[in-house]
Amino acid sequence: MPVWLREYSWRQTSTAVYLSLPLRGVRVTPANIFCTDQYLKVSVPPFLFEAILFAPIDDTNSTAKIGNGAIFFTLYKKEVSMWDSLTLPNAGKEKLQYLRENAVLKAHEKAKEETEAKKVTKQEHKKYALEATMKLEEAERTRIEDLKEKVRLKVTKELELWDKQQKEAEKLKRLQKEGELYQGGDQVKEKKKEKMNKARIPNEGTSKTRLKPTQGCHGSYSMFSEGLKEEQLPAPRSAATIKISFTSRVFPTALRESRVAEEEEWLRKQAEARRTVSADLSELEDLKEEEKNPDWLKDKGNKMFATGNYLAAVSAYNLAVRLNNKLPILYLNRAACHLKLRNLHKAIEDCSKALELLTPPVPDNENARVKAYVRRGTAFCQLELYAEGLQDYEAALKIDPKNETVEKDAEKIRHLIQGTSQDS
């Protein structure tokens, strides 16, 4: 059952009614208030307030302020008058029910009208926006057309000017050519005159050196006819078949002179690796040619290590070491796998073997020697042999003094050694 609110205060003027409705301890929202021109209802469970107003009000302009545990209504009257009371006196149940239903119907009709009005307004706004967009597009289209027309006129003027310049240039060239032809005609006339003058003067020397006609040439004269001899062309070669035999190669590609040294070095290493393999390695018989390559096995082990399959990586490095035990990188990589697998003694052995092979110490193998010392020092420290581990880290720092990671790890080992000595 709802709790009816009977406590409220109100005052009025000739144009408005001011109603204060206390609601403490509950949260009120605008959805809890329902008001029409003669019906007011506030439903905030479990509280309920309902009033049939004495006279109609302007529910559109009336307001309700929520705050400080109360609702303060400002109800504007439709007619200027003074009310005898806030609610309609002597309102029976039937009249109350009728007014309530009538208020709900009016509210529904009002809401429907507002919805229709919103739709109409929205459509008008859309229509206005569409018209404005069309006007903007038309203005932009007109602007672009004007710009195109300006560019067209400009280009037309430039073409006309260029055509005029071309015509003037052609006219100038034609005039120059005519002048040259006129000058050339005079020169030709002068040359003809000189020739005619020379022809009138008899030349005895030239008359004696006239060419004799050659026989078999139909009376024509030739100054080279006496020196010509028939050329002797060689006979065509006889057809034959040339047999070419190719030397068998290990590499699938053709031989290149620029790669001869590299191929010979690779073949030499392969031969040396095969000599180091024991004769009882029967498992190598089923392997492919590239699988018998230590470098290929090293790359395979690196891929296994990257995926976290350390046991498979160790197997690949083991077979590579059996094929060629002179590569320090194989021992270094296998030591890294042993560290991951906690095979600390084997890691120390592999690092020591790698350091033996990394001699003499040169700048090219500095990075490999640093890795060997660090990994062996890590294995010593995990075996709690901190003194030996610190020696390896210090040796790595002598090779690469700027390595901050090695310096930090060495400092940690020094603190561990100091702490151990103090405890003892």
C-alpha positions in Angstrom: 0.0 0.0 0.0 1.3 3.5 -0.9 1.9 6.1 1.8 -0.3 9.1 1.1 1.5 12.5 1.5 -0.8 14.8 3.5 1.7 17.3 4.6 2.3 20.1 2.2 2.2 23.9 2.1 0.9 26.3 -0.6 0.4 29.9 -1.2 -1.0 31.8 -4.2 -1.3 35.0 -6.1 -3.9 36.0 -8.6 -1.8 34.5 -11.4 0.2 31.6 -9.8 0.1 28.9 -7.1 3.3 27.9 -5.2 3.2 24.4 -3.7 5.9 22.8 -1.6 5.8 19.0 -1.1 8.4 17.6 1.3 10.0 14.2 0.3 12.9 13.3 2.5 14.9 10.1 2.2 13.9 9.3 -1.4 15.3 10.2 -4.7 13.0 12.1 -7.0 13.3 12.4 -10.8 11.1 14.2 -13.4 9.7 10.8 -14.3 8.0 10.6 -10.9 5.9 13.7 -11.6 2.7 13.7 -13.7 0.8 17.0 -14.3 -2.1 18.1 -16.5 -4.2 21.2 -16.6 -6.3 20.1 -13.5 -4.5 17.0 -12.2 -1.2 16.7 -10.3 0.4 13.4 -9.2 3.7 12.6 -7.6 4.5 8.9 -7.3 7.8 8.1 -5.5 7.4 4.6 -4.0 6.3 4.1 -1.3 5.0 7.7 -1.2 2.1 9.0 -3.3 0.6 12.5 -3.7 -2.5 13.2 -5.8 -4.5 16.4 -6.2 -7.5 17.5 -8.3 -6.7 21.3 -8.6 -9.3 23.8 -7.9 -9.1 25.4 -11.3 -7.2 24.7 -14.6 -3.6 25.7 -14.8 -1.1 26.2 -17.7 0.7 22.9 -17.4 3.1 23.9 -20.3 4.6 26.9 -18.5 4.4 25.5 -15.0 7.6 24.3 -13.4 8.8 21.9 -10.7 12.1 22.2 -8.9 13.6 19.2 -7.0 16.1 19.7 -4.3 16.8 19.8 -0.5 14.4 16.9 0.2 11.4 18.7 -1.4 9.6 19.5 -4.6 8.6 23.1 -5.2 5.9 23.6 -7.8 5.1 26.9 -9.6 1.7 26.5 -11.2 0.5 29.3 -13.4 -3.3 29.9 -13.5 -5.2 30.0 -16.8 -7.6 32.6 -15.4 -6.7 35.4 -13.0 -8.5 34.7 -9.7 -8.0 33.6 -6.1 -8.7 30.0 -5.2 -10.6 29.0 -2.1 -8.5 25.9 -1.7 -5.7 24.0 -3.5 -7.9 21.0 -4.4 -11.4 20.7 -5.7 -13.8 20.4 -2.7 -16.4 17.6 -2.5 -14.8 15.5 -5.2 -16.3 12.0 -5.0 -14.7 8.8 -6.1 -16.5 8.7 -9.4 -15.5 12.3 -10.2 -12.0 11.6 -9.1 -11.8 8.5 -11.3 -13.2 10.5 -14.2 -10.8 13.4 -13.8 -7.9 10.9 -13.4 -8.8 9.1 -16.6 -9.4 12.3 -18.4 -6.0 13.6 -17.3 -4.3 10.5 -18.6 -6.1 10.7 -22.0 -5.2 14.3 -22.3 -1.6 13.5 -21.4 -1.5 10.8 -24.1 -3.0 13.1 -26.7 -0.6 15.8 -25.8 2.3 13.4 -26.0 1.1 12.2 -29.4 0.7 15.8 -30.6 4.2 16.6 -29.4 5.6 13.5 -31.2 3.9 14.5 -34.4 5.1 18.1 -34.0 8.6 16.8 -33.5 8.4 14.6 -36.6 7.1 17.6 -38.6 9.9 19.8 -37.2 12.5 17.1 -37.9 11.3 16.8 -41.5 11.3 20.5 -41.9 14.9 20.6 -40.5 15.9 17.8 -42.9 14.3 19.7 -45.8 16.0 22.9 -44.9 19.3 21.1 -44.5 18.8 19.5 -47.9 18.0 22.8 -49.5 20.9 24.5 -47.9 23.2 21.6 -49.1 21.9 21.9 -52.6 22.4 25.6 -52.6 26.0 25.2 -51.4 26.6 22.5 -54.0 25.1 24.7 -56.7 27.3 27.6 -55.6 30.4 25.4 -55.5 29.5 24.1 -59.0 29.1 27.6 -60.3 32.4 28.6 -58.8 34.2 25.7 -60.4 32.6 26.4 -63.8 33.6 30.1 -63.5 37.1 29.0 -62.6 37.2 26.6 -65.5 36.0 29.3 -67.9 38.7 31.7 -66.6 41.4 29.0 -67.1 40.0 28.2 -70.6 40.1 31.9 -71.6 43.6 32.2 -70.2 44.8 29.1 -72.1 43.1 30.3 -75.3 44.9 33.7 -75.0 48.2 31.9 -74.4 47.6 29.6 -77.4 46.7 32.6 -79.7 49.8 34.5 -78.5 52.0 31.4 -79.1 50.4 30.9 -82.6 51.1 34.5 -83.4 54.7 34.2 -82.2 55.1 31.0 -84.3 53.8 32.7 -87.4 56.1 35.7 -86.9 59.1 33.3 -86.4 58.2 31.4 -89.6 57.8 34.6 -91.5 61.2 35.8 -90.3 62.8 32.5 -91.3 61.2 32.6 -94.7 62.5 36.1 -95.3 66.0 35.0 -94.1 65.8 32.0 -96.4 64.8 34.2 -99.4 67.7 36.5 -98.7 70.1 33.6 -98.6 68.7 32.2 -101.8 69.1 35.5 -103.5 72.7 35.8 -102.4 73.3 32.1 -103.4 71.8 32.8 -106.9 74.3 35.6 -107.4 77.1 33.4 -106.4 76.0 30.6 -108.7 75.9 33.1 -111.6 79.4 34.3 -110.8 80.7 30.7 -110.7 79.1 30.0 -114.1 80.7 33.0 -115.5 84.1 31.9 -114.2 83.6 28.4 -115.7 82.7 29.8 -119.0 85.8 32.0 -119.0 88.0 29.1 -118.2 86.4 27.0 -120.9 87.4 29.6 -123.5 91.1 29.3 -122.6 92.7 26.2 -124.2 94.4 23.8 -121.8 97.0 21.6 -123.5 97.9 19.7 -120.3 94.5 18.5 -119.7 93.9 17.5 -123.3 96.7 15.0 -123.2 95.5 13.2 -120.1 92.1 12.1 -121.3 90.9 8.7 -120.1 90.9 5.8 -122.5 87.8 3.7 -122.9 87.9 0.3 -121.3 86.9 -2.8 -123.3 83.7 -4.6 -122.4 82.2 -1.6 -120.7 80.0 -0.3 -123.6 82.3 2.6 -124.2 82.2 4.0 -120.6 85.3 5.4 -119.0 86.6 4.3 -115.5 89.8 5.5 -113.7 89.7 2.3 -111.5 89.2 -0.3 -114.1 92.9 -1.2 -114.4 93.4 -1.8 -110.7 90.4 -4.1 -110.2 91.0 -7.8 -109.6 88.6 -10.6 -109.0 88.4 -11.4 -105.3 88.9 -15.0 -104.3 86.2 -16.1 -101.7 86.9 -19.1 -99.4 84.9 -22.2 -99.7 82.1 -22.8 -97.2 82.9 -24.8 -94.1 81.9 -28.4 -93.8 79.2 -29.3 -91.3 80.2 -31.2 -88.2 78.9 -32.2 -84.7 80.7 -31.0 -81.6 80.4 -33.1 -78.5 80.5 -31.2 -75.1 81.0 -33.0 -71.8 80.1 -31.2 -68.6 81.9 -31.8 -65.3 79.5 -33.0 -62.6 78.9 -30.4 -59.8 77.8 -30.6 -56.2 76.0 -27.3 -56.6 72.7 -27.1 -58.5 73.6 -23.8 -60.2 76.0 -23.1 -63.1 79.6 -22.4 -62.4 80.5 -18.7 -62.1 84.1 -17.5 -62.1 83.3 -14.9 -59.4 82.1 -17.6 -57.0 84.8 -20.2 -57.6 86.7 -19.3 -54.4 83.6 -19.5 -52.3 82.6 -22.9 -53.7 86.1 -24.3 -53.2 86.2 -23.0 -49.6 82.8 -24.7 -49.0 83.9 -27.9 -50.5 87.1 -27.9 -48.5 85.1 -27.4 -45.2 82.7 -30.2 -46.2 85.6 -32.5 -46.9 87.2 -31.6 -43.6 83.9 -32.2 -41.8 83.5 -35.6 -43.4 87.0 -36.6 -42.3 86.2 -35.7 -38.7 83.1 -37.9 -38.7 83.6 -41.3 -37.3 83.1 -44.3 -39.5 80.4 -45.8 -37.1 77.9 -42.9 -37.7 75.3 -45.1 -39.4 72.6 -42.6 -38.8 74.1 -40.2 -41.3 73.4 -42.6 -44.2 69.7 -41.7 -44.2 70.3 -37.9 -44.1 70.1 -35.6 -47.1 73.1 -33.8 -48.3 72.1 -30.5 -46.7 71.3 -32.2 -43.4 74.9 -33.3 -43.2 76.0 -29.6 -43.3 77.0 -28.3 -39.8 75.8 -24.8 -40.8 72.4 -26.1 -41.8 72.2 -28.0 -38.5 73.2 -24.8 -36.6 70.4 -22.8 -38.2 68.0 -25.6 -37.4 69.1 -25.6 -33.8 68.7 -21.8 -33.6 65.1 -22.1 -34.9 64.3 -24.8 -32.3 65.8 -22.6 -29.5 63.7 -19.6 -30.6 60.5 -21.7 -30.3 61.5 -23.0 -26.8 62.2 -26.6 -27.9 65.6 -26.8 -26.2 66.0 -30.6 -26.3 65.6 -30.6 -30.1 68.0 -27.7 -30.4 70.6 -29.7 -28.3 70.2 -32.7 -30.6 70.8 -30.6 -33.7 73.9 -29.0 -32.1 75.2 -32.4 -31.0 75.0 -33.8 -34.5 76.6 -30.6 -35.9 79.5 -30.9 -33.4 80.0 -34.5 -34.5 80.2 -33.4 -38.1 82.6 -30.4 -37.3 84.0 -30.0 -33.8 86.0 -26.9 -34.7 83.1 -24.3 -34.8 82.9 -22.4 -31.5 79.4 -21.1 -32.3 78.1 -24.6 -31.9 79.4 -24.9 -28.4 78.1 -21.5 -27.5 74.6 -22.2 -28.7 74.5 -25.6 -27.0 75.7 -23.9 -23.8 72.7 -21.6 -24.0 70.4 -24.6 -24.3 72.0 -26.3 -21.3 71.4 -23.2 -19.3 67.7 -23.2 -20.1 67.6 -27.0 -19.2 69.6 -26.4 -16.0 72.4 -28.7 -17.2 74.9 -26.3 -15.6 78.1 -28.5 -15.7 77.5 -29.2 -19.4 77.1 -25.5 -20.1 80.4 -24.8 -18.3 82.1 -27.5 -20.4 80.7 -26.1 -23.7 81.7 -22.5 -22.8 85.3 -23.6 -21.9 85.6 -25.5 -25.2 84.3 -22.5 -27.1 87.0 -20.3 -25.4 89.7 -22.8 -26.4 88.6 -22.5 -30.1 88.3 -18.7 -29.9 92.1 -18.3 -30.1 93.9 -16.1 -30.8 91.7 -13.3 -29.3 91.1 -10.8 -32.1 88.4 -8.1 -32.6 86.4 -10.4 -34.9 85.6 -12.8 -32.1 85.2 -10.3 -29.2 81.4 -10.8 -29.2 81.7 -14.6 -29.1 84.2 -14.5 -26.2 82.0 -12.1 -24.2 79.0 -14.5 -24.6 81.2 -17.5 -23.6 82.4 -15.8 -20.4 78.9 -14.5 -19.5 77.2 -17.9 -20.0 79.9 -19.7 -18.1 79.8 -17.1 -15.3 76.0 -17.5 -15.2 76.3 -21.3 -14.8 78.9 -20.8 -12.0 76.6 -18.4 -10.1 73.6 -20.8 -10.5 75.9 -23.4 -8.9 76.6 -20.8 -6.1 80.2 -20.6 -7.2 80.1 -16.8 -7.1 83.9 -16.2 -7.1 84.4 -18.1 -10.3 81.3 -16.5 -11.8 82.6 -13.0 -10.9 86.0 -13.8 -12.6 84.2 -14.7 -15.9 82.1 -11.5 -15.7 85.2 -9.4 -15.1 86.9 -11.1 -18.0 83.9 -10.2 -20.2 84.1 -6.6 -19.0 87.8 -6.4 -20.0 86.8 -7.3 -23.5 83.7 -5.0 -23.6 83.9 -2.3 -20.9 80.9 -0.4 -22.2 78.5 -3.4 -21.8 76.1 -2.0 -19.1 74.2 -5.3 -18.7 77.3 -7.2 -17.9 78.4 -4.5 -15.5 75.1 -4.6 -13.6 75.2 -8.4 -13.3 78.8 -8.3 -12.1 77.8 -5.7 -9.4 75.0 -8.0 -8.3 77.5 -10.9 -7.9 79.8 -8.6 -5.9 76.9 -7.8 -3.5 76.1 -11.5 -3.2 79.7 -12.3 -2.4 79.9 -9.5 0.3 76.6 -10.7 1.8 77.9 -14.3 2.0 81.1 -13.2 3.6 79.3 -11.1 6.2 77.0 -14.0 7.1 79.9 -16.4 7.6 
